[in-house]
Amino acid sequence: MELGSIGESLCLCVWPYSTHYEAVRRRLSQGLCTDIVDGQWTDVIHSAVDELCEHFFNGMDMSPLPLRTYGTTLQQEVWRKVASIPRGMTVSYGELATLAGHPSAVRAVASAVGANALNLFIPCHRVVPADGSVGNYAGLPYCTYRLLRMEGVEIEWRRNVPYGHGRRR
């Protein structure tokens, strides 16, 4: 995971190998009017690392951290709804579109999910295709599968997405 902060808020938590990695970093840098500087550890990044370790190694739910997002009104609405999906639960893109108040905008809602710069803290892996497959979360379907299995969700692997579909370095 790549983590980033602005002020005392976490603004970036992305998989460096994900499909939207470069676009998310560019949009965030431009939207927040800042350069992304590698290697600077802030208090909130230390807290985020602690939360991720507790989550992955001890199965604990992550405690809320101050988050800073940047996006359109639709993206912000979608991310708020995604953040409210409980651990161990999933919703389809269509269900999420309805929850976000845009039932006819499933594709726009799916794009908003893909633009999420705070993976795991805004748990977009909990949004799956209507057929119940893992989909193509961040271009890394195996991550979706493992994250959801870790949360106790029964989900089918490799129904419609080939392994390794994401961007390679």
N, C-alpha and C positions, 0 to 999 in steps of 0.2 A: 504494500500500500504506500502511496505517496500522500503525505499530510502537509497541509499548509494552514497558516493562520494570518489574520489581519487584526491588529489590536489584540484584544483578549478573547477573540472568537475564532473557532475553527471554521475555515472556509473551503478546505479541500481535503478529500479523502477518496482517492481514486486508485484503481488498478492501473499501473503503468502500461500494461499490455492490452488494455481495453480498446475497443473500437473507437470510442469517442474521446480518448485521452487528450490528444492535441487540441481538439476543438473545445473541450471543457476548459483546459488550462488557458487557452487564448481568450475565450469569452469571459472567464473570470478575471483575468488580468486587465482586459479592456474595461469591463464593467465596473470593477472596483478601483480603476485608475491606479494600478500599482504593477510593479515588476515582480515576477516570481523569482525569489532568490533561494537557491538550494543551500542546504546545510545549516539553516538557522533554527535552533530549537527554542521554542517559547514555552511558557508555563502551560498553555492550553495544549500544545503538541505533546508535552510530557504527559498531561492528563489523558489525552486521547490514546496514546500508546498504552498507558496503564489500563484504560477501559478495554481496548482491543485485546490485550493479553488476558484480562479476566474473562472476556467473552469467549475467546478461542481456546484457552487452556483450562478454564474452570467452568465453562458453560453458563457464566453469569450474564444477566441482562446488563446492557450498558446504561450507566447513569447519564442523565442529560448533561450536556456540555453547552456552553454558549456557542451557537452556530450563526454564521453569516452566509446568506445565500444571495445570489444575484441572478435574476431572470425576469421574464415577462410576468405579467399578472397571472396568466394561465399557468405558467410553470410554477409560480409561487403557490397557487391554489392546489395544484397537483402534489407538490412536495409536502405541503401541510397534511394532505390526506394520506400520502404514503407513510409519513412519519407516525400516523396514528394506527397503522396496521399492527396488531399485536404479534409478538413473537409466536411462531408456530402456526400462523394463519397466512393464507394467501388470498388475493383477489385477482380477478381477470382484468385485463385492460378495459374491457367494456364496463365492468362493475366500477372500476376506478373512475372512468369518465362520468358515470352517473353520480357517484359519490362527490365528485368535484363540481357537479352542477353543469356538466357539458356532455350529456348523453350521446349527442350526435357527433362529437369530436374525438372519437376513439384514436384516430391516427395522430392528432395533435397531442393528445394526452400521452400516447406512447412515446412520442418525440420528447415530451417534457420529462418523462421518466428517464429516457436515455441521456438527457442533458444534466441530470443530477450530478453535482460535484461533491456530494457528501455521502458516497456509498457507505453502507453499514450504519451510519448515523441517521440517514434518511434511507431506510432499508428497502431499496427498490427491487431487491431480489425476491421480495414477497409479492411482486406483481408478475403474473404468469399468463401465457396465452389461454384462451377459453378452453382449449382441448386438454388442459391439465399438464402439458409438457413443460420442460424447463425453459423453453424459449431461448432467447439470445441475450441475456443480461450482460451488458457491457461487452458483448462479443465473446464472452467467456461462459458458455453454458455449463461447463463442469463446476464452475464456482457457484452458480445458482443451485445446482444439484447438491453439492456438499454443504452449502450454507443452510438450505432448507432441511436437509436430512439431519444436520446438527441441531436444528430447532424442533425435530420430531415430525416433520411433514413428510408424508408418503407421497413421493412424486416420481414420475417415470423419467428415466434417463434415455436420451438419444432417440426420442420418438421422431423428431422432425428437424433436428439441428445437428450437423456434423461436428465432431470433435475438432477443436483447433481452428474454428472459424474466425477467431479474433485476430487482431493485428499482431504481427510478430516484430520483434526488434532485431 
